[in-house]
């Protein structure tokens, strides 16, 4: 099956190039707060190859086998992502996820079909803000860019 994993709210545009192969331990980018967010990494996985910017409301349209998607998150949500233990701030399926308006205040509550994560030691140091490809799965950069809501992002495609 073909999948796209998206890393959002990067501090700066990823230095990876579209079409570049990605392997275990390669630097994806650095966690930040670009777009409309506090400092964290937004991570989502969808079925198929999706170079376009998609929204939270679109994600469930791109998933037909939720059980497989949930299993894939266990691969990506490892200590290898930041090369230090991570902390989940918003789980997949959270139903009371605050959507922030441009004024920085929550304007509505939405379903969150993704994960928001940070390094566990983020309050002591920002040395572990770098994000690495954690999977032992061959992958390729599908797209990257900047979006008003998701900030700097990179979409990476892989097959399992």
C-alpha positions as a Markdown table, in Angstrom:
| # | Residue | x | y | z |
|---|---|---|---|---|
| 1 | Unk | 0.0 | 0.0 | 0.0 |
| 2 | Unk | 1.0 | 3.6 | -0.7 |
| 3 | Unk | 1.1 | 6.2 | 2.1 |
| 4 | Unk | 1.9 | 9.8 | 2.7 |
| 5 | Unk | 3.3 | 11.1 | 6.0 |
| 6 | Unk | 3.2 | 14.8 | 6.6 |
| 7 | Unk | 5.4 | 16.8 | 9.1 |
| 8 | Unk | 4.0 | 20.3 | 9.8 |
| 9 | Unk | 4.8 | 23.4 | 11.7 |
| 10 | Unk | 8.5 | 23.1 | 10.9 |
| 11 | Unk | 10.7 | 26.0 | 12.1 |
| 12 | Unk | 12.0 | 26.6 | 8.6 |
| 13 | Unk | 11.5 | 25.0 | 5.2 |
| 14 | Unk | 12.9 | 21.5 | 5.0 |
| 15 | Unk | 16.2 | 21.3 | 3.3 |
| 16 | Unk | 15.1 | 18.1 | 1.7 |
| 17 | Unk | 14.4 | 18.3 | -2.1 |
| 18 | Unk | 11.3 | 17.0 | -3.9 |
| 19 | Unk | 12.2 | 13.5 | -5.2 |
| 20 | Unk | 15.0 | 13.0 | -2.7 |
| 21 | Unk | 15.2 | 9.5 | -1.1 |
| 22 | Unk | 14.9 | 9.5 | 2.7 |
| 23 | Unk | 16.3 | 6.8 | 4.9 |
| 24 | Unk | 16.5 | 6.1 | 8.6 |
| 25 | Unk | 18.1 | 8.9 | 10.5 |
| 26 | Unk | 17.9 | 11.5 | 7.8 |
| 27 | Unk | 17.0 | 15.0 | 9.0 |
| 28 | Unk | 13.5 | 16.1 | 8.0 |
| 29 | Unk | 13.6 | 19.5 | 9.6 |
| 30 | Unk | 13.2 | 21.2 | 12.9 |
| 31 | Unk | 10.1 | 21.5 | 15.1 |
| 32 | Unk | 8.7 | 25.0 | 15.3 |
| 33 | Unk | 5.6 | 27.1 | 15.4 |
| 34 | Unk | 5.1 | 28.1 | 11.8 |
| 35 | Unk | 1.5 | 28.4 | 10.7 |
| 36 | Unk | -1.1 | 28.8 | 13.4 |
| 37 | Unk | 0.4 | 26.7 | 16.2 |
| 38 | Unk | 2.4 | 26.6 | 19.4 |
| 39 | Unk | 5.7 | 24.9 | 19.1 |
| 40 | Unk | 5.1 | 21.2 | 18.3 |
| 41 | Unk | 5.3 | 18.8 | 15.4 |
| 42 | Unk | 2.0 | 17.9 | 13.7 |
| 43 | Unk | 2.3 | 14.4 | 12.2 |
| 44 | Unk | -0.4 | 12.7 | 10.1 |
| 45 | Unk | -0.4 | 9.6 | 7.8 |
| 46 | Unk | -2.9 | 9.1 | 5.0 |
| 47 | Unk | -3.4 | 6.4 | 2.3 |
| 48 | Unk | -2.2 | 7.2 | -1.2 |
| 49 | Unk | 0.3 | 9.7 | -2.3 |
| 50 | Unk | -0.8 | 13.3 | -1.6 |
| 51 | Unk | 1.4 | 16.1 | -2.6 |
| 52 | Unk | -1.3 | 18.7 | -2.0 |
| 53 | Unk | -2.0 | 20.6 | 1.2 |
| 54 | Unk | -4.9 | 18.9 | 2.9 |
| 55 | Unk | -6.8 | 19.8 | 6.0 |
| 56 | Unk | -7.8 | 17.9 | 9.1 |
| 57 | Unk | -11.3 | 17.5 | 7.7 |
| 58 | Unk | -9.8 | 15.8 | 4.6 |
| 59 | Unk | -7.7 | 13.3 | 6.4 |
| 60 | Unk | -10.5 | 10.8 | 7.1 |
| 61 | Unk | -11.4 | 10.9 | 3.4 |
| 62 | Unk | -7.9 | 9.6 | 2.7 |
| 63 | Unk | -8.1 | 6.7 | 5.2 |
| 64 | Unk | -9.9 | 3.4 | 4.4 |
| 65 | Unk | -8.1 | 1.1 | 6.8 |
| 66 | Unk | -7.8 | 2.9 | 10.1 |
| 67 | Unk | -6.3 | -0.1 | 11.8 |
| 68 | Unk | -3.3 | -0.1 | 9.5 |
| 69 | Unk | -2.9 | 3.7 | 9.9 |
| 70 | Unk | -2.8 | 3.3 | 13.7 |
| 71 | Unk | -0.2 | 0.6 | 13.4 |
| 72 | Unk | 1.9 | 2.8 | 11.2 |
| 73 | Unk | 1.9 | 5.6 | 13.9 |
| 74 | Unk | 3.7 | 3.2 | 16.2 |
| 75 | Unk | 6.6 | 3.1 | 13.7 |
| 76 | Unk | 6.8 | 6.9 | 13.4 |
| 77 | Unk | 6.1 | 7.8 | 17.1 |
| 78 | Unk | 9.3 | 6.3 | 18.3 |
| 79 | Unk | 12.2 | 7.8 | 20.3 |
| 80 | Unk | 14.0 | 8.0 | 16.9 |
| 81 | Unk | 11.8 | 10.8 | 15.7 |
| 82 | Unk | 13.6 | 13.4 | 17.9 |
| 83 | Unk | 16.4 | 11.0 | 19.0 |
| 84 | Unk | 15.1 | 11.4 | 22.5 |
| 85 | Unk | 11.8 | 10.3 | 24.1 |
| 86 | Unk | 8.8 | 12.1 | 22.9 |
| 87 | Unk | 5.6 | 13.4 | 24.5 |
| 88 | Unk | 2.2 | 13.3 | 22.7 |
| 89 | Unk | 0.3 | 16.6 | 23.3 |
| 90 | Unk | -2.7 | 15.7 | 21.1 |
| 91 | Unk | -3.6 | 12.1 | 20.2 |
| 92 | Unk | -5.2 | 10.7 | 17.1 |
| 93 | Unk | -9.0 | 11.0 | 17.5 |
| 94 | Unk | -9.0 | 13.7 | 20.1 |
| 95 | Unk | -12.5 | 15.2 | 19.8 |
| 96 | Unk | -11.9 | 18.4 | 21.7 |
| 97 | Unk | -9.0 | 19.7 | 19.7 |
| 98 | Unk | -8.9 | 23.5 | 19.7 |
| 99 | Unk | -8.8 | 25.1 | 16.3 |
| 100 | Unk | -7.1 | 28.5 | 16.6 |
| 101 | Unk | -8.3 | 31.5 | 14.6 |
| 102 | Unk | -5.9 | 34.1 | 13.2 |
| 103 | Unk | -6.1 | 36.1 | 16.5 |
| 104 | Unk | -4.6 | 33.2 | 18.4 |
| 105 | Unk | -7.8 | 32.3 | 20.2 |
| 106 | Unk | -9.7 | 29.1 | 20.0 |
| 107 | Unk | -12.7 | 29.6 | 17.7 |
| 108 | Unk | -14.0 | 26.1 | 17.6 |
| 109 | Unk | -13.4 | 22.5 | 18.7 |
| 110 | Unk | -12.7 | 19.9 | 16.0 |
| 111 | Unk | -11.8 | 16.2 | 15.6 |
| 112 | Unk | -8.1 | 15.6 | 15.3 |
| 113 | Unk | -7.1 | 12.7 | 13.1 |
| 114 | Unk | -3.4 | 13.2 | 13.6 |
| 115 | Unk | -0.8 | 13.4 | 16.4 |
| 116 | Unk | 0.9 | 16.5 | 17.8 |
| 117 | Unk | 4.2 | 15.6 | 19.5 |
| 118 | Unk | 7.1 | 17.3 | 21.2 |
| 119 | Unk | 10.4 | 16.1 | 22.7 |
| 120 | Unk | 9.9 | 15.1 | 26.3 |
| 121 | Unk | 12.8 | 17.3 | 27.5 |
| 122 | Unk | 11.5 | 20.4 | 25.6 |
| 123 | Unk | 11.2 | 22.5 | 28.8 |
| 124 | Unk | 14.9 | 22.0 | 29.6 |
| 125 | Unk | 16.4 | 22.4 | 26.1 |
| 126 | Unk | 15.6 | 23.0 | 22.5 |
| 127 | Unk | 18.6 | 20.8 | 21.4 |
| 128 | Unk | 16.2 | 18.0 | 20.5 |
| 129 | Unk | 13.9 | 19.9 | 18.2 |
| 130 | Unk | 15.4 | 18.3 | 15.1 |
| 131 | Unk | 13.1 | 15.8 | 13.4 |
| 132 | Unk | 14.5 | 12.6 | 11.9 |
| 133 | Unk | 13.1 | 9.9 | 9.6 |
| 134 | Unk | 12.4 | 7.2 | 12.2 |
| 135 | Unk | 11.2 | 4.4 | 9.9 |
| 136 | Unk | 13.2 | 1.6 | 8.4 |
| 137 | Unk | 11.1 | 2.1 | 5.3 |
| 138 | Unk | 12.5 | 3.5 | 2.0 |
| 139 | Unk | 10.8 | 6.8 | 1.3 |
| 140 | Unk | 10.8 | 9.8 | -1.0 |
| 141 | Unk | 10.0 | 13.5 | -0.6 |
| 142 | Unk | 6.7 | 14.1 | -2.4 |
| 143 | Unk | 6.2 | 17.8 | -1.7 |
| 144 | Unk | 7.1 | 20.6 | 0.6 |
| 145 | Unk | 6.1 | 24.2 | 1.1 |
| 146 | Unk | 4.4 | 26.6 | 3.4 |
| 147 | Unk | 0.8 | 26.9 | 4.2 |
| 148 | Unk | -1.1 | 29.5 | 6.3 |
| 149 | Unk | -2.4 | 26.9 | 8.8 |
| 150 | Unk | 0.3 | 24.2 | 8.8 |
| 151 | Unk | 3.3 | 26.5 | 8.2 |
| 152 | Unk | 6.4 | 24.8 | 6.8 |
| 153 | Unk | 5.6 | 21.3 | 5.9 |
| 154 | Unk | 7.0 | 18.3 | 4.0 |
| 155 | Unk | 5.0 | 15.3 | 2.6 |
| 156 | Unk | 7.0 | 12.1 | 2.3 |
| 157 | Unk | 5.7 | 9.0 | 0.5 |
| 158 | Unk | 6.4 | 5.4 | 1.3 |
| 159 | Unk | 5.1 | 1.9 | 0.6 |
| 160 | Unk | 4.6 | -1.1 | 2.9 |
